[in-house]
């Protein structure tokens, strides 16, 4: 280290390959932004490794290197890329919970084979960056509003973060008496277990009962156990679909008290910290503050990651794995909507193995089935994102990318169809909670199909298509995208009266489907629109009208929907 700090003489020229001038090696982007010294270790510097940050070195300014060094670096990059490809191709298959998930669940190596097949069909395609962020695939509401079709009309309304911001005055909460009654807390725990923990098994019932009794007996302290009981109580107030205004007021008070105790979570390295962060994130999803929820889900992942990453999969039930999976999938899903890049240890790659369900009575099996199936569908959706993103970023002409995407679709469709057919009918129609679970899973599949076909619809609403061969393929898949949009609005928007962890996400999905239909009509492509698209759009407007006063971004998106409907003379009132 000392030798690095000592003054050095200008190096002697290497033949004609002399250094042009003496200058320091450029620091990574993280160290440059912090204005701190970077040790330039590759591929990740010491600071970024310790902080869990993404270490990026600029590839533009290479003037500090002589031609011989540049040749060496180029060769090293080639070797690194070859090694990564080899590791990916030989990655062992992930372990699934076979009692609940189909063995046909898509593995990452299946998606890699699709990419390989596409490359063999289109040999001129060059590989994309293997570390690129699949969460940035342009398929959100904001991406649609940025389409050239709208001529920049909505550019000022693309910042979702601004729409989601909450004024500080809105966060003032009246204090609550912390004299907790054991009967009340047990009732609220029952509500939380039935409506929330049944979908996200991050707490075991016996442990929760024990902690509630302990806190109620000894009084609310400033420890993590008290924080957990207060969060569970807050969720128990608002989880039932019959929650009253008084219940919501009590929930705000409980959660405010829990927030004042979250400082204790920083000093705790146990599982309970991750459980508190995750459940606090669920609370924020219930009150439609997804940005705050994302921060807490991310914190939960960070809390539990070191233990999870070093644990060998035993094939047995592990509460720790369940907490990790619940936190991870919630963080990734929100990050994609919020257009945030992955960072550090949290990436788009799903964890190495699925959580195993415990041995339980038959009455709880449907909800465990939902939990495993939800994780499986999230993995499948991410694999589709990865496949499309890798093709879209390849260095080739636009028309070749479109053809490559078209070549990849049949195999991806096959994976989706196989996943859907493998799902047994386990949910009871008369059970309200299980109906919600089935609805969420159906929505997951529709999300994946819409993601798969959306690039082709975007091509169709452009002013031109580059050739007739591409046109026929593109229009086929564009029609499928619109059929999926109509189907979602017909099936998914009928049961939006109750809040749950995923209500905001389902609202976003329905709004996206409506915008796809309206964009197609604005572009004049009436020939692509399926039967029932007008009524489906009216349904979306009706749903947004219901939530516009409580969901910050719903009001703005409703205004845009109404504006587009007026432009095409579509009456949003049902005839």
VEXDREN-2710 file (C-alpha; in Angstrom, 1 decimal):
% VEXDREN-2710
k/r/px/py/pz
1/UNK/0.0/0.0/0.0
2/UNK/2.8/2.4/0.9
3/UNK/4.5/1.7/-2.4
4/UNK/1.4/2.7/-4.2
5/UNK/1.4/6.1/-2.4
6/UNK/5.1/6.8/-3.1
7/UNK/5.9/9.1/-6.0
8/UNK/6.6/7.2/-9.3
9/UNK/8.6/8.1/-12.3
10/UNK/7.1/8.1/-15.7
11/UNK/7.3/4.6/-17.1
12/UNK/9.6/3.9/-20.0
13/UNK/7.9/3.6/-23.5
14/UNK/7.1/0.1/-24.7
15/UNK/8.3/0.5/-28.2
16/UNK/5.7/2.8/-29.9
17/UNK/3.1/2.1/-27.2
18/UNK/4.0/4.8/-24.7
19/UNK/1.6/6.2/-22.1
20/UNK/0.4/9.5/-23.4
21/UNK/0.6/11.2/-20.0
22/UNK/0.8/10.4/-16.3
23/UNK/-2.6/10.2/-14.6
24/UNK/-4.4/8.1/-12.0
25/UNK/-6.4/5.1/-12.9
26/UNK/-10.1/6.1/-12.9
27/UNK/-12.1/5.2/-9.8
28/UNK/-15.3/3.2/-10.0
29/UNK/-18.6/5.2/-10.3
30/UNK/-19.5/4.6/-6.6
31/UNK/-16.2/5.9/-5.2
32/UNK/-16.2/8.8/-7.7
33/UNK/-19.7/9.9/-6.5
34/UNK/-18.6/9.6/-2.8
35/UNK/-15.3/11.4/-3.7
36/UNK/-13.3/8.8/-1.9
37/UNK/-10.2/6.9/-2.9
38/UNK/-10.8/3.7/-4.9
39/UNK/-8.4/0.8/-4.8
40/UNK/-9.4/-0.1/-8.4
41/UNK/-9.6/-3.8/-7.6
42/UNK/-11.4/-5.7/-10.4
43/UNK/-14.1/-6.7/-10.9
44/UNK/-15.3/-5.1/-7.6
45/UNK/-13.3/-2.7/-5.5
46/UNK/-13.0/-3.2/-1.7
47/UNK/-15.5/-0.5/-0.7
48/UNK/-18.2/-1.8/-3.1
49/UNK/-17.6/-5.4/-1.9
50/UNK/-18.0/-4.4/1.7
51/UNK/-21.0/-2.2/1.2
52/UNK/-22.8/-4.6/-1.1
53/UNK/-22.9/-1.9/-3.9
54/UNK/-22.8/-2.5/-7.6
55/UNK/-19.2/-1.7/-8.7
56/UNK/-19.1/-0.1/-12.2
57/UNK/-16.0/1.2/-14.0
58/UNK/-16.3/3.6/-16.8
59/UNK/-15.6/2.0/-20.2
60/UNK/-15.4/5.3/-22.0
61/UNK/-12.1/6.9/-20.7
62/UNK/-9.3/4.5/-21.4
63/UNK/-6.6/7.1/-22.1
64/UNK/-4.6/6.0/-19.0
65/UNK/-3.7/2.7/-20.7
66/UNK/-1.2/2.0/-23.5
67/UNK/-2.3/-0.1/-26.5
68/UNK/-0.6/-3.2/-25.0
69/UNK/-2.6/-2.9/-21.8
70/UNK/-5.8/-2.3/-23.7
71/UNK/-5.3/-5.5/-25.6
72/UNK/-4.7/-7.4/-22.4
73/UNK/-7.9/-5.9/-20.8
74/UNK/-9.9/-6.7/-23.9
75/UNK/-8.7/-10.3/-23.8
76/UNK/-9.6/-10.6/-20.1
77/UNK/-13.1/-9.3/-20.9
78/UNK/-13.5/-12.0/-23.5
79/UNK/-12.3/-14.7/-21.1
80/UNK/-14.6/-13.5/-18.4
81/UNK/-17.6/-13.5/-20.7
82/UNK/-16.7/-17.0/-21.9
83/UNK/-16.5/-18.2/-18.3
84/UNK/-19.8/-16.7/-17.3
85/UNK/-21.5/-18.4/-20.3
86/UNK/-19.9/-21.7/-19.3
87/UNK/-21.1/-21.4/-15.7
88/UNK/-24.7/-20.5/-16.8
89/UNK/-24.9/-23.4/-19.3
90/UNK/-23.8/-25.8/-16.6
91/UNK/-25.8/-24.4/-13.7
92/UNK/-27.5/-27.2/-11.8
93/UNK/-31.3/-27.2/-11.8
94/UNK/-33.0/-25.5/-8.9
95/UNK/-34.8/-27.5/-6.3
96/UNK/-38.6/-27.0/-6.2
97/UNK/-41.2/-27.9/-3.6
98/UNK/-42.5/-30.9/-5.6
99/UNK/-45.5/-31.5/-3.4
100/UNK/-46.9/-28.1/-4.4
101/UNK/-45.1/-26.9/-7.5
102/UNK/-45.0/-28.7/-10.9
103/UNK/-41.8/-30.3/-12.0
104/UNK/-42.3/-28.5/-15.3
105/UNK/-41.7/-25.1/-13.6
106/UNK/-39.4/-23.1/-15.8
107/UNK/-35.7/-23.2/-14.8
108/UNK/-33.3/-20.5/-15.8
109/UNK/-31.4/-22.9/-18.0
110/UNK/-34.6/-23.4/-20.0
111/UNK/-34.6/-19.7/-20.8
112/UNK/-31.0/-19.8/-21.6
113/UNK/-31.7/-22.5/-24.2
114/UNK/-34.3/-20.2/-25.8
115/UNK/-31.7/-17.5/-26.1
116/UNK/-29.2/-20.0/-27.6
117/UNK/-31.8/-21.3/-30.1
118/UNK/-32.6/-17.7/-31.1
119/UNK/-28.9/-17.0/-31.7
120/UNK/-28.6/-20.1/-33.9
121/UNK/-31.5/-18.8/-36.0
122/UNK/-30.2/-15.3/-36.1
123/UNK/-26.4/-15.8/-36.2
124/UNK/-25.7/-12.1/-36.7
125/UNK/-27.0/-11.2/-33.2
126/UNK/-24.2/-10.3/-30.8
127/UNK/-24.5/-11.1/-27.1
128/UNK/-25.8/-8.5/-24.7
129/UNK/-24.3/-7.6/-21.3
130/UNK/-25.0/-10.6/-19.1
131/UNK/-25.1/-8.4/-16.0
132/UNK/-27.7/-6.0/-17.4
133/UNK/-30.8/-5.3/-15.4
134/UNK/-33.9/-7.1/-16.5
135/UNK/-36.1/-4.9/-14.3
136/UNK/-35.6/-2.2/-16.8
137/UNK/-37.6/-3.9/-19.6
138/UNK/-39.9/-1.1/-20.9
139/UNK/-43.3/-2.5/-20.0
140/UNK/-44.8/-0.3/-17.3
141/UNK/-47.6/2.3/-17.6
142/UNK/-45.0/5.0/-17.7
143/UNK/-43.2/3.3/-20.6
144/UNK/-46.5/3.2/-22.6
145/UNK/-47.2/6.9/-22.0
146/UNK/-43.7/7.6/-23.3
147/UNK/-44.4/6.0/-26.7
148/UNK/-43.8/8.3/-29.7
149/UNK/-47.5/7.8/-30.5
150/UNK/-48.4/10.3/-27.8
151/UNK/-46.0/12.9/-29.1
152/UNK/-44.6/13.7/-25.6
153/UNK/-48.0/14.8/-24.3
154/UNK/-47.6/13.0/-21.0
155/UNK/-43.9/13.5/-20.5
156/UNK/-44.6/15.7/-17.4
157/UNK/-46.6/12.8/-15.8
158/UNK/-44.1/10.0/-16.2
159/UNK/-42.5/10.5/-12.7
160/UNK/-44.3/7.9/-10.7
161/UNK/-42.2/8.8/-7.6
162/UNK/-43.8/12.3/-7.6
163/UNK/-47.3/10.9/-7.8
164/UNK/-46.6/8.6/-4.9
165/UNK/-45.1/11.2/-2.6
166/UNK/-47.1/11.8/0.6
167/UNK/-47.1/15.3/2.2
168/UNK/-45.7/15.3/5.7
169/UNK/-48.9/16.7/7.1
170/UNK/-50.7/13.6/6.0
171/UNK/-48.5/11.5/8.2
172/UNK/-49.5/13.1/11.6
173/UNK/-51.0/10.4/13.8
174/UNK/-52.8/10.7/17.1
175/UNK/-51.1/8.9/20.0
176/UNK/-52.6/5.6/21.2
177/UNK/-52.7/4.1/24.7
178/UNK/-50.1/1.3/24.8
179/UNK/-52.0/-0.6/27.5
180/UNK/-52.5/-3.6/25.3
181/UNK/-55.4/-5.9/26.2
182/UNK/-54.5/-9.6/25.6
183/UNK/-58.0/-10.4/24.3
184/UNK/-57.9/-7.6/21.8
185/UNK/-54.4/-8.5/20.7
186/UNK/-55.3/-12.1/20.3
187/UNK/-58.3/-11.1/18.1
188/UNK/-56.1/-8.8/16.0
189/UNK/-53.5/-11.6/15.7
190/UNK/-56.3/-13.9/14.4
191/UNK/-57.2/-11.4/11.7
192/UNK/-53.5/-11.1/10.7
193/UNK/-53.1/-14.8/10.6
194/UNK/-56.2/-15.3/8.5
195/UNK/-55.8/-12.5/6.0
196/UNK/-52.1/-11.8/5.7
197/UNK/-49.9/-14.5/7.2
198/UNK/-51.9/-17.2/5.3
199/UNK/-50.6/-15.7/2.1
200/UNK/-47.1/-14.8/3.5
201/UNK/-46.1/-17.4/6.1
202/UNK/-43.4/-15.4/7.7
203/UNK/-44.5/-16.0/11.3
204/UNK/-45.4/-19.2/13.0
205/UNK/-48.7/-19.1/14.9
206/UNK/-47.4/-20.6/18.2
207/UNK/-44.5/-18.1/18.3
208/UNK/-46.8/-15.2/17.6
209/UNK/-49.2/-16.2/20.4
210/UNK/-46.3/-16.5/22.8
211/UNK/-44.9/-13.1/21.9
212/UNK/-48.3/-11.4/22.2
213/UNK/-48.9/-12.9/25.6
214/UNK/-45.4/-11.8/26.8
215/UNK/-45.8/-8.2/25.6
216/UNK/-49.3/-7.9/27.0
217/UNK/-48.3/-9.3/30.3
218/UNK/-45.1/-7.3/30.7
219/UNK/-46.2/-4.1/28.9
220/UNK/-45.0/-2.6/25.7
221/UNK/-41.3/-1.9/25.8
222/UNK/-38.8/-0.6/23.3
223/UNK/-37.7/-4.0/22.1
224/UNK/-38.2/-5.9/18.8
225/UNK/-40.9/-8.1/20.3
226/UNK/-43.0/-5.1/21.2
227/UNK/-42.4/-3.7/17.7
228/UNK/-43.6/-7.0/16.1
229/UNK/-46.8/-7.1/18.2
230/UNK/-47.7/-3.5/17.4
231/UNK/-47.2/-4.1/13.6
232/UNK/-49.3/-7.3/13.8
233/UNK/-52.0/-5.4/15.7
234/UNK/-52.0/-2.6/13.1
235/UNK/-52.4/-5.2/10.3
236/UNK/-55.1/-7.1/12.3
237/UNK/-57.1/-3.9/12.4
238/UNK/-57.2/-3.3/8.6
239/UNK/-56.9/-6.8/7.2
240/UNK/-60.6/-7.9/7.3
241/UNK/-62.6/-6.6/4.4
242/UNK/-65.1/-5.2/6.9
243/UNK/-62.6/-2.9/8.5
244/UNK/-64.3/0.4/9.7
245/UNK/-62.9/3.9/9.8
246/UNK/-62.3/3.4/13.5
247/UNK/-60.3/0.3/12.7
248/UNK/-58.2/2.3/10.3
249/UNK/-57.6/5.0/12.9
250/UNK/-56.5/2.4/15.4
251/UNK/-54.2/0.8/12.9
252/UNK/-52.5/4.1/12.2
253/UNK/-51.9/4.6/15.9
254/UNK/-50.5/1.1/16.4
255/UNK/-48.2/1.4/13.5
256/UNK/-47.0/4.9/14.6
257/UNK/-46.0/3.3/17.9
258/UNK/-44.3/0.5/16.1
259/UNK/-42.3/3.0/13.9
260/UNK/-40.9/4.6/17.0
261/UNK/-39.5/1.2/18.0
262/UNK/-37.9/0.3/14.6
263/UNK/-34.6/1.6/15.8
264/UNK/-34.3/-1.5/17.8
265/UNK/-34.3/-3.6/14.6
266/UNK/-31.0/-2.1/13.5
267/UNK/-29.2/-3.5/16.5
268/UNK/-30.9/-6.9/16.2
269/UNK/-29.4/-9.6/14.0
270/UNK/-32.2/-12.2/14.5
271/UNK/-34.9/-13.3/12.2
272/UNK/-37.4/-11.1/14.0
273/UNK/-35.9/-8.0/12.4
274/UNK/-36.6/-9.3/8.9
275/UNK/-40.1/-10.3/10.0
276/UNK/-40.8/-6.8/11.3
277/UNK/-39.5/-5.1/8.2
278/UNK/-41.5/-7.4/5.9
279/UNK/-44.8/-6.9/7.8
280/UNK/-44.2/-3.2/8.0
281/UNK/-43.8/-3.3/4.2
282/UNK/-47.2/-5.1/3.9
283/UNK/-48.8/-2.4/6.0
284/UNK/-47.5/0.3/3.6
285/UNK/-48.9/-1.7/0.7
286/UNK/-52.3/-1.7/2.4
287/UNK/-52.2/2.1/2.6
288/UNK/-50.9/2.4/-0.9
289/UNK/-47.5/3.7/-0.3
290/UNK/-45.4/1.3/-2.4
291/UNK/-42.2/3.3/-2.3
292/UNK/-42.0/3.1/1.5
293/UNK/-43.0/-0.6/1.2
294/UNK/-40.2/-1.3/-1.2
295/UNK/-37.6/0.2/1.1
296/UNK/-38.8/-2.1/3.9
297/UNK/-38.9/-5.2/1.8
298/UNK/-35.3/-4.5/0.6
299/UNK/-34.2/-4.0/4.2
300/UNK/-35.8/-7.4/5.1
301/UNK/-33.8/-9.1/2.4
302/UNK/-30.6/-7.5/3.5
303/UNK/-31.3/-8.5/7.1
304/UNK/-31.7/-12.2/6.3
305/UNK/-29.5/-12.6/3.2
306/UNK/-26.1/-13.4/4.9
307/UNK/-27.7/-16.4/6.7
308/UNK/-29.7/-17.5/3.8
309/UNK/-26.9/-17.4/1.3
310/UNK/-24.7/-19.7/3.3
311/UNK/-27.4/-22.2/4.2
312/UNK/-27.5/-25.5/2.3
313/UNK/-30.9/-26.6/1.2
314/UNK/-32.0/-29.5/3.3
315/UNK/-35.4/-30.2/1.6
316/UNK/-37.1/-29.5/5.0
317/UNK/-39.4/-26.6/6.0
318/UNK/-37.5/-23.5/7.0
319/UNK/-39.1/-20.4/8.3
320/UNK/-36.0/-18.4/7.4
321/UNK/-36.4/-19.4/3.8
322/UNK/-40.0/-18.4/3.8
323/UNK/-39.2/-14.9/5.2
324/UNK/-36.5/-14.5/2.6
325/UNK/-38.6/-15.6/-0.3
326/UNK/-41.5/-13.4/0.7
327/UNK/-39.3/-10.3/1.1
328/UNK/-37.4/-11.0/-2.1
329/UNK/-40.3/-11.4/-4.4
330/UNK/-42.1/-8.4/-2.9
331/UNK/-39.0/-6.2/-3.4
332/UNK/-38.4/-7.3/-7.0
333/UNK/-42.0/-6.8/-8.0
334/UNK/-42.2/-3.3/-6.6
335/UNK/-38.7/-2.4/-8.0
336/UNK/-39.9/-3.2/-11.5
337/UNK/-42.9/-0.9/-11.2
338/UNK/-40.9/1.9/-9.6
339/UNK/-38.2/1.6/-12.4
340/UNK/-35.4/1.2/-9.8
341/UNK/-32.2/-0.7/-10.8
342/UNK/-31.1/-3.7/-8.8
343/UNK/-28.2/-3.2/-6.4
344/UNK/-25.8/-5.1/-4.3
345/UNK/-26.9/-8.4/-3.0
346/UNK/-30.5/-7.9/-4.2
347/UNK/-30.8/-8.8/-7.8
348/UNK/-33.4/-10.1/-10.3
349/UNK/-32.0/-13.7/-10.0
350/UNK/-34.3/-15.7/-7.8
351/UNK/-32.8/-17.4/-4.8
352/UNK/-31.2/-20.9/-5.4
353/UNK/-34.0/-23.0/-4.0
354/UNK/-37.7/-23.0/-3.3
355/UNK/-39.0/-23.0/0.3
356/UNK/-40.5/-26.2/1.5
357/UNK/-44.0/-26.2/3.1
358/UNK/-44.3/-27.6/6.6
359/UNK/-46.4/-30.7/7.4
360/UNK/-49.8/-29.2/8.1
361/UNK/-53.4/-30.1/8.2
362/UNK/-55.4/-30.3/4.9
363/UNK/-57.3/-27.0/5.6
364/UNK/-54.1/-25.0/5.3
365/UNK/-52.8/-26.7/2.1
366/UNK/-54.5/-24.5/-0.4
367/UNK/-52.8/-21.4/1.1
368/UNK/-49.4/-23.1/1.1
369/UNK/-50.1/-24.1/-2.4
370/UNK/-50.7/-20.5/-3.3
371/UNK/-47.5/-19.4/-1.6
372/UNK/-45.4/-21.9/-3.6
373/UNK/-47.3/-21.3/-6.9
374/UNK/-46.9/-17.5/-6.4
375/UNK/-43.1/-17.9/-6.1
376/UNK/-43.0/-20.2/-9.1
377/UNK/-45.0/-17.8/-11.2
378/UNK/-42.7/-14.9/-10.2
379/UNK/-39.7/-16.9/-11.2
380/UNK/-41.3/-17.7/-14.6
381/UNK/-42.2/-14.0/-15.2
382/UNK/-38.6/-13.0/-14.4
383/UNK/-37.3/-15.6/-16.8
384/UNK/-39.5/-14.2/-19.6
385/UNK/-38.2/-10.7/-18.7
386/UNK/-34.7/-11.9/-18.9
387/UNK/-35.2/-13.6/-22.3
388/UNK/-36.8/-10.6/-23.9
389/UNK/-34.3/-8.2/-22.3
390/UNK/-31.3/-10.1/-23.6
391/UNK/-32.7/-10.2/-27.1
392/UNK/-33.8/-6.5/-27.1
393/UNK/-30.3/-5.4/-26.0
394/UNK/-28.4/-7.3/-28.6
395/UNK/-26.3/-5.2/-30.9
396/UNK/-28.1/-5.6/-34.2
397/UNK/-30.7/-3.9/-36.4
398/UNK/-34.1/-3.3/-35.1
399/UNK/-35.8/-5.6/-37.6
400/UNK/-33.5/-8.5/-36.6
401/UNK/-34.4/-7.9/-32.9
402/UNK/-38.1/-8.1/-33.8
403/UNK/-37.6/-11.4/-35.7
404/UNK/-35.5/-12.8/-32.8
405/UNK/-38.2/-11.9/-30.3
406/UNK/-40.8/-13.6/-32.6
407/UNK/-38.6/-16.8/-32.8
408/UNK/-38.4/-16.9/-29.0
409/UNK/-42.2/-16.5/-28.3
410/UNK/-43.4/-20.1/-29.1
411/UNK/-41.0/-21.7/-26.6
412/UNK/-41.9/-19.1/-23.9
413/UNK/-45.6/-19.7/-24.7
414/UNK/-45.1/-23.4/-24.2
415/UNK/-43.5/-22.8/-20.7
416/UNK/-46.5/-20.6/-19.7
417/UNK/-49.1/-23.1/-21.0
418/UNK/-47.3/-25.9/-19.2
419/UNK/-47.2/-24.0/-15.9
420/UNK/-50.9/-23.1/-16.2
421/UNK/-51.9/-26.7/-17.0
422/UNK/-49.9/-28.1/-14.1
423/UNK/-51.9/-26.0/-11.5
424/UNK/-54.5/-28.3/-9.9
425/UNK/-57.8/-26.9/-8.7
426/UNK/-57.3/-26.5/-5.0
427/UNK/-59.1/-23.3/-4.1
428/UNK/-62.7/-23.4/-2.8
429/UNK/-65.0/-20.9/-4.5
430/UNK/-67.0/-20.3/-1.4
431/UNK/-63.9/-19.3/0.6
432/UNK/-63.4/-15.5/0.2
433/UNK/-59.6/-15.6/1.0
434/UNK/-59.0/-18.5/-1.4
435/UNK/-60.9/-16.7/-4.1
436/UNK/-58.4/-13.8/-3.8
437/UNK/-55.5/-16.2/-4.0
438/UNK/-56.8/-17.8/-7.2
439/UNK/-57.4/-14.3/-8.6
440/UNK/-53.8/-13.2/-7.9
441/UNK/-52.4/-16.3/-9.5
442/UNK/-54.5/-15.8/-12.7
443/UNK/-53.3/-12.2/-12.7
444/UNK/-49.7/-13.4/-12.6
445/UNK/-50.1/-15.5/-15.7
446/UNK/-51.8/-12.7/-17.5
447/UNK/-48.9/-10.4/-16.5
448/UNK/-46.4/-12.8/-18.1
449/UNK/-48.4/-13.1/-21.3
450/UNK/-48.8/-9.3/-21.6
451/UNK/-45.1/-8.9/-21.0
452/UNK/-44.4/-11.4/-23.8
453/UNK/-46.6/-9.9/-26.4
454/UNK/-46.3/-6.2/-25.6
455/UNK/-43.2/-5.5/-27.7
456/UNK/-45.1/-6.6/-30.8
457/UNK/-48.0/-4.3/-30.0
458/UNK/-45.6/-1.4/-29.6
459/UNK/-44.3/-2.2/-33.1
460/UNK/-47.8/-2.1/-34.5
461/UNK/-48.7/1.3/-33.2
462/UNK/-45.6/2.8/-35.0
463/UNK/-46.0/4.6/-38.3
464/UNK/-44.5/1.7/-40.2
465/UNK/-43.4/-1.9/-40.2
466/UNK/-40.1/-2.6/-42.0
467/UNK/-41.2/-5.6/-44.1
468/UNK/-44.2/-7.7/-44.8
469/UNK/-42.7/-10.9/-43.2
470/UNK/-42.2/-9.0/-39.9
471/UNK/-45.7/-7.4/-40.2
472/UNK/-47.6/-10.7/-40.3
473/UNK/-45.7/-12.1/-37.2
474/UNK/-45.9/-8.8/-35.3
475/UNK/-49.7/-8.4/-35.9
476/UNK/-50.4/-11.9/-34.7
477/UNK/-48.7/-11.4/-31.4
478/UNK/-50.1/-7.8/-31.1
479/UNK/-53.6/-9.2/-31.3
480/UNK/-52.8/-11.7/-28.6
481/UNK/-51.5/-8.8/-26.4
482/UNK/-54.9/-7.0/-26.8
483/UNK/-56.9/-10.2/-26.1
484/UNK/-55.0/-10.6/-22.9
485/UNK/-55.7/-7.0/-22.0
486/UNK/-59.4/-7.4/-22.5
487/UNK/-59.4/-10.7/-20.6
488/UNK/-57.7/-9.1/-17.6
489/UNK/-60.2/-6.3/-17.5
490/UNK/-63.1/-8.7/-17.7
491/UNK/-61.8/-11.2/-15.1
492/UNK/-59.5/-9.2/-12.8
493/UNK/-61.4/-6.0/-12.2
494/UNK/-64.6/-7.4/-10.8
495/UNK/-63.4/-8.0/-7.2
496/UNK/-61.6/-4.8/-6.2
497/UNK/-63.7/-3.9/-3.2
498/UNK/-61.2/-5.4/-0.6
499/UNK/-57.7/-4.3/0.0
500/UNK/-54.8/-6.7/0.3
501/UNK/-51.0/-6.7/-0.2
502/UNK/-51.3/-6.8/-4.0
503/UNK/-54.2/-4.4/-4.6
504/UNK/-52.0/-1.5/-5.9
505/UNK/-50.2/-3.9/-8.2
506/UNK/-53.4/-5.2/-9.6
507/UNK/-54.7/-1.6/-10.2
508/UNK/-51.5/-0.9/-12.1
509/UNK/-51.9/-4.1/-14.2
510/UNK/-55.5/-3.2/-15.1
511/UNK/-54.5/0.4/-15.9
512/UNK/-51.7/-0.8/-18.2
513/UNK/-54.1/-3.1/-20.0
514/UNK/-56.5/-0.2/-20.6
515/UNK/-53.7/2.0/-21.9
516/UNK/-52.7/-0.7/-24.4
517/UNK/-56.2/-0.8/-25.8
518/UNK/-56.5/3.0/-26.0
519/UNK/-53.0/3.4/-27.6
520/UNK/-54.0/0.9/-30.3
521/UNK/-57.2/2.9/-31.0
522/UNK/-55.4/6.2/-31.0
523/UNK/-52.9/4.8/-33.5
524/UNK/-55.9/3.9/-35.8
525/UNK/-55.3/0.1/-35.6
526/UNK/-58.9/-0.8/-35.2
527/UNK/-58.3/-4.0/-37.1
528/UNK/-56.2/-5.3/-34.2
529/UNK/-58.8/-4.6/-31.4
530/UNK/-60.7/-7.6/-30.1
531/UNK/-64.4/-7.7/-29.4
532/UNK/-65.4/-6.1/-26.1
533/UNK/-62.5/-3.7/-25.9
534/UNK/-64.7/-0.7/-25.3
535/UNK/-66.5/-2.2/-22.3
536/UNK/-63.2/-3.5/-20.9
537/UNK/-61.9/0.1/-21.0
538/UNK/-65.0/1.3/-19.2
539/UNK/-64.4/-1.3/-16.6
540/UNK/-60.9/0.1/-16.0
541/UNK/-62.2/3.6/-15.7
542/UNK/-64.8/2.5/-13.2
543/UNK/-62.2/0.7/-11.0
544/UNK/-59.9/3.7/-11.1
545/UNK/-62.9/5.9/-10.1
546/UNK/-63.4/3.8/-7.0
547/UNK/-59.8/4.1/-5.8
548/UNK/-58.9/7.6/-7.1
549/UNK/-59.4/9.3/-3.7
550/UNK/-57.2/6.8/-1.8
551/UNK/-54.5/5.9/-4.3
552/UNK/-52.3/8.8/-5.3
553/UNK/-51.4/7.7/-8.8
554/UNK/-54.9/6.3/-9.6
555/UNK/-56.4/9.8/-9.9
556/UNK/-53.8/10.9/-12.4
557/UNK/-54.0/7.8/-14.5
558/UNK/-57.8/8.1/-14.6
559/UNK/-57.5/11.6/-15.9
560/UNK/-55.2/10.4/-18.7
561/UNK/-57.6/7.5/-19.5
562/UNK/-60.5/10.0/-19.7
563/UNK/-58.4/12.2/-22.0
564/UNK/-57.6/9.4/-24.4
565/UNK/-61.2/8.2/-24.4
566/UNK/-62.4/11.7/-25.3
567/UNK/-59.8/11.8/-28.1
568/UNK/-61.3/8.8/-29.7
569/UNK/-64.9/9.7/-28.8
570/UNK/-65.4/6.7/-26.5
571/UNK/-68.1/7.2/-23.9
572/UNK/-66.9/5.8/-20.6
573/UNK/-70.4/5.5/-19.2
574/UNK/-71.9/2.1/-19.7
575/UNK/-74.8/2.2/-22.2
END
